[in-house]
Structures are given as C-alpha cells and as structure tokens.
Amino acid sequence: MNEKDIRIMRYLDAKMDDLKGMHLFDTDYTQIARLNLILLALLLQERGYRGIVVTVDRPHQYMAYLMDLHKIPQENVIYIDLILNYSGLELKRERTRFTRGPFEIDLFENMLTKGYSWTGEEADRIDLSAVDFILIDNVSTLMYYNTFRRVSDFIRNFALKVKAIGSLRGIITIDSNHQEHLFKVSRIYSDLVLRVEKDWFFKDVEIPGGDVVGQSG
C-alpha cells in the first residue's frame, strides 16, 4: 500500500476505534476493492483480528491475491464465497466455504448459524464468538441475483446476528449511487456510516435517530 492508503487506514482506525456492531461504507463501485483491502490491512495486519470475508462481487481468489500482493496475513481469515461456483471457476483455497451462487443467501445464513456446507450437508460450525469481524465485499451485487425484499431481509438478519453477539463487527460496503434504497435499509441497522467520496474524502452520514458526527479527509 502507498502512503495515501496508510493515511486512510490510520483515519479508519481512529474512526472505527473499538466500536462494535454494524459498520457501513458507502462509496463508488470503482473504489470498493481498494477500500476493502485497506480495511482488511487494518483489521488483520494492524489489529491482528480474526475474521470472515464474504465474497459476492468477485471470487475469493481475487481478494486473496491482492492481500498476498500487499503481504497482508490471511491465516486468520475464513472465506465464504457466494460467487465462485456460479462463475464456473474451480481454483479454491483452504479455509473457504461455498454456496452454489449469490442467489442462495439463505443458505449463507445457515452456514453462519446452523453449520451447513454449500451442498446442504452438515459441516463444522463457524464459532462467531471467536471472530472479530465479518466483511461482505459488496452487498450491492446481491441485487443482481435476488429481490429487494430478500436482500433487505438478509441485511436485517445479518445485523441482528452481529448485534446479538456483541463483540463482533459486521462490515458492509455499498454503492448508494446504484442502490439508494438498499443503502437506506442498511443505514437503519448501522452503528457507523461513512461516505467515501471519489477523492477519498470521508464524510459521516446521519444514522436514523442519531446525529451527524462530522467530516474529515
């Protein structure tokens, strides 16, 4: 990562601090991969957290390759790949679980709570109490494969799971320019909402029932 990425990471470190619950990042689609990489560098490398990375936008190998390239450790990551089997690619890494495709978000929820594999068979349960964060790479992409109602229900249920555990951070990125209504739903359940402009200027977004904290770059 370059000097600007490191400055962004330091800002996010201070902003996220020790806040648990749901963290929502709203940015242009072209910046999502870079933002996720910076977040993972902060969480995995700087803080030494354990986490789950859910890939919807691209197969997990893409994010794994970027982390390898930037020497971000991955021994504390479990991937849940919603897109690989749908894409037709076959290369798979260890510590990775799969669904048949991004239209099976109910099955993804089962993998987190009931311990099912993508085939529907029982598998080792993911102990969420031993995990510090769950990051979904681009929740907007789910709208290409599911109805608005299903994705909204998924976000609500995901947020409730995260908040019920108490020690967990649920991190989702979205492009509100393309999914404005989904962004509004996600904001309802969020404890931190940041808008990342194209020049990497960060702006706090008002949370329903709360106040705008401020803005920074």
C-alpha positions, -999 to +999 in steps of 0.1 A: +000+000+000+012+035-007+014+065+017-021+076+010-035+042+017-017+042+051-031+076+059-066+063+051-060+033+072-050+055+102-081+076+098-103+045+097-085+030+127-094+061+147-129+064+134-138+027+140-119+027+173-134-001+195-169+003+181-188-030+176-219-036+157-226-027+120-202-005+100-215+007+066-192+022+040-208+039+010-185+045-020-183+044-057-181+009-072-146+017-086-133+022-051-148-007-033-119-032-038-093-007-026-114+003+004-119-034+013-082-040+010-074-011+033-100-023+058-085-058+058-050-045+062-062-026+093-082-055+108-058-084+100-024-068+099-025-039+123-050-051+148-044-089+145-081-097+143-097-129+132-125-126+106-147-139+079-146-123+044-177-129+023-171-125-014-201-116-036-186-092-061-158-115-073-145-149-064-124-151-032-092-156-051-092-120-063-091-106-027-067-133-016-044-123-045-045-087-035-037-095+001-009-118-009+005-089-031+004-065-002+017-091+023-015-089+044-016-121+065-045-145+058-041-172+084-069-157+105-094-154+076-122-177+066-137-170+032-173-176+024-175-174-014-210-168-028-199-164-064-172-189-073-194-219-081-217-197-101-188-183-121-175-217-132-140-212-118-125-242-099-095-229-080-102-229-043-082-221-012-082-237+022-105-223+049-131-214+023-168-223+022-191-220-008-227-216-018-240-226-052-243-189-061-252-154-048-289-163-051-286-187-021-282-161+006-305-181+029-280-209+027-252-185+036-271-175+067-273-212+076-235-216+072-231-189+099-256-203+123-265-239+116-232-252+103-242-263+068-219-266+038-228-254+003-240-289-005-266-286+023-247-312+044-238-306+080-203-291+084-181-277+111-199-248+127-182-213+125-179-201+160-188-165+157-179-157+193-143-164+183-144-140+153-138-102+155-154-092+122-174-103+091-168-083+060-191-085+029-172-072-001-201-055-019-236-060-008-249-042-038-241-071-060-267-093-043-294-072-060-284-087-094-295-121-082-322-115-056-353-094-050-350-062-029-371-079-002-348-109+001-317-087+002-333-063+027-342-093+050-307-106+046-292-073+058-316-071+087-309-107+098-272-103+094-273-071+115-293-088+142-268-117+144-239-093+147-255-072+174-266-102+193-230-114+197-219-081+210-182-084+204-185-086+166-182-061+138-203-065+107-187-045+078-205-040+045-197-018+015-223-005-009-226+020-038-256+041-029-255+058-064-267+025-078-286+011-048-301+040-030-330+021-014-307-007-002-284+019+013-313+034+032-322+000+046-286-008+056-282+026+073-311+018+096-292-011+112-258+006+112-238+019+142-212+037+119-219+051+084-192+067+063-194+080+028-162+078+008-161+103-020-141+097-052-112+119-039-111+097-007-127+124+013-146+108+042-180+121+053-201+109+083-237+101+073-266+106+097-279+075+113-317+075+118-323+086+153-287+099+156-266+129+147-241+137+120-207+134+138-187+155+114-164+151+083-128+146+076-104+139+047 
